[in-house]
Amino acid sequence: MPEEEKEAKPLTRKERRAAKKAEKREKKRAKRAAWNKTVRLFPANKKGKHIMRFMNLLRVVLVPLHFLVYPYRLLGHKKVGKGAYIYYGNHYTIWDIFYPARTTWEGIHYLAKQSILEAPVLAKWGQRIGAIGVMRDGSDIRTLMEAIKVLKNGEKISMFPEGTRNKLSDEEFLPFHGGAALMSVKTKTPVVPFVICERPRPFHLTHVVFGEPMELTEYYGRKLTAEEYAEADEKLKNRLYAMREEYRAARSAKKAKKGKKADRENKNATDAEEK
């Protein structure tokens, strides 16, 4: 006869404690993931504004601290009106989220990597400000549907089409992921392009240019192909490059003007000495 299986050894007190902790962690992780399956919508107040009280608290506390370490200057279309808009910009650091937040006191739903929204503290914060999780491979249809739901509710979203922080180049953007044009066209929502003109560094001034809202009206009311959506996304990306070049040209012209003025002053001082 085959030998009887040995009875499993009872777990030690230490092992039972470890198993219990692991089970507790898994339950918390599942709960955090559940929070981010459905985006939280915020109703409009009597003035028609969608206010996120927790986000305003973060604005008051964290924005000044961020400015002290990473000073910046907003240029261009610095105030965005109430209602639905899509913020669309390049991405260098995790602190880039503060730039759109300075243009409005309304709430903004940020598109963020799903893995970030499952982190212990950020999961709760993300749920309270209605953040929308994005799968890293960009194939998450649910993300588009949730974002469209937010825009149809008259709220704002912010996205970084590069999908991750650009650590490779100060000149070239990373490859852009599509989706912004589709959301804009489907909901007839203006896109607010913004470009961070220099890589932010501690205690160095960074310039951030906000452009006039773009409406892709030429694509409204049509059944678009994938190629046409890609074409519209390309227009948005090219606008970021153009805004950065306009900023650089204006800055160079300003420096040249200052240089000429300094030369004239030096010449006048020299002429006065000779007399």
Buried (B, 14 or more C-beta within 10 A) or exposed (E): EEEEEEEEEEEEEEEEEEEEEEEEEEEEBEEBBEBBEEBBBBEBEEEEBBBBEBBBEBBEEBBEEBEEEBBBEBBBBEEBEBBBBBBBBBBBBEBBBBBBBBBBEBBBBBBBBBEBBBBEEBBBBBBBBBBBBBEEEEEBEBBBEBBBBBBBBBBBBBBBBBBEBBEEEEEEBBEBBBBBBBBBBBBBBBBBBBBBBBEBEEEEEBBBBBBEBBBBEEBEEEEBEEEBBEEBBEBBBEBBBEBBEBBEEEEEEEEEEEEEEEEEEEEEEEEEEEE
